[in-house]
Amino acid sequence: MNDESLIDALLPAVKQQIESAETPYVKVTYTRLVEQEGLSPDEAVEAIALCLADETNRMYIDKRDFDQNRYQELLCTLPESLEE
């Protein structure tokens, strides 16, 4: 699976997180990206999916559980981390 198809596969999960009461920080990030940073809704979802992919990949490499704190930290770096 290439990076683009991985991101595409994660888009539904991100959209679910935006609506979920269990992950309010994802909706906060989405709103910030769209309303303050000027990203389109699709761009915001893709940016969040990149962070989710990064954490998912790190889980696999380190053989550990999902680190919600790390995921939140990655979200806080958006949109700057998109420019790297």
Secondary structure, DSSP 8 states (H G I E B T S, - for coil): --HHHHHHHHHHHHHHHHH-TT-HHHHHHHHIIIIIS---HHHHHHHHHHHHHHHHHHHHHHT----HHHHHHHHHTTTGGGG-
